[in-house]
Amino acid sequence: MYQVLAGIRPAPAGPGFKRTILIPAVVGDLSWVKARHRSLYGEIVSSWTRDKNKVTMAVTIPPNTTATAYVPAGNAAVVTESGRPAASAPSVKFLRMEDGAAVFAVESGRYRFASERNSQ
């Protein structure tokens, strides 16, 4: 379930979770999910909560690894990381919008993203 609902997946280009892909499944009437995976590099954590259209996603990426985080959002401009616009947050780089998610490259560390799913 950590791969589906929490969305913790290894990237094909980074075996052993050297690179992680985080694509949470914010589905149905679930209001939260939290999962952990112990990789060769350390613990990867992905959790999310939902309150109406607001989604908060917290992730932990172990040292010496990177991740691609898919944050559910209708518009990348409304995504924040630790209360500031995600695009200006340290160690976070906006990549693109894809299938209802703002996609960010993140370095090792802890991040707390927040967004509105239906913002246009």
N, C-alpha and C positions, 0 to 999 in steps of 0.2 A: 503494500500500500504506500510505502514511502515514495515509490516511483510514480504512482498515478496521482493520488490526492495531494501529496506534498510536492510532487514534481521533481524529485531529486534524481537526476539521470546523468550517467557518464557521457561526456562528449566523445565522439569517435576519434577526434584528433588528440585526445588527452587521456590515454588509457589509465586505469587505476584511479580515476577521479582527479587526475592532475588538472583537468578542466572539467567543470561541472555545468550542466544545463539545468536551470530551475524553471519549470513550467507547471505552476500549481493548477489544479483542476477545481475551480470555484464553481461547483455545480449543485443542482437540486436545492434542497432546503438546508444543506450543511451551513453552519455559521462559523465553524473554525476547524482547523486541522493543524497538528504539530507532529513533525517526524524528525528523526535523526538517523544518520548513516555514518558508521565508522569507516573511513577510507584509509588507505596507506599513509595519507598525509595528515590525518586528524579528523575530527568530527565535523560533519556537514549538517547544518540545521536549517529546516525550512518550516515556517509556520505562517498561517494567514487567518485573519478574522474578517467577517463580513457583517456590516450593519446597514441594511437597505442597499444603497448603491456605493457606499464607502467600503473600500477594501484596504486593509493594512497587512503588509507582508514583511516578516522579519526573517533575515537569513544570516547565517554564519558560514564564512568560507575559510578553510584552514590556511595556515601559512604556506607560502611557496606554491599556491594554486590560484586559479582564476575561475570565474563563472560568467555565464550568460544568464541574466535574470529576466524573465518575462513577467512584467507587472501588469495585471489586469487594469486596463484604462481605456477610455474612449478617446483620450487625447494626451499626448506626452507632456504637454504644457502644465497639466494639473497634477502631475506626479511629483511628490516630495520625498526627500530622503532625510530623515531626522529633522523634519520641520522646515527645510529649505528646498528650493527647486532642485530636483534630482539632477538636472543638466549642469548645475554649478557645484554639485557636491564633490568633495575630494574622492578620488579613486573610482568614480562612476562616470561612464561615458555612454551617452545615448547613441544607439545604433540605428533603430528604425521602429516603425509601427508594424505589427504583424498579428493578424487574426484577433483583434480586440485587446492587444497587449502592447505596452511600450517595452522595447527590448533594450537592455543595458548590459554593457560589459563592466564587470566589477572585479576588483582585486581582492586579495585576502582581507578579511575583517568582518565586522558586524554592521549590518545595514537594516534600517527600518523605513520601508517605502509605504506611502499612503497615496491613494488615488480615488477618483470617482469613476466608476465603470462606464457610465452613460454620458460623460461630458463630451461635447462636440467642439 
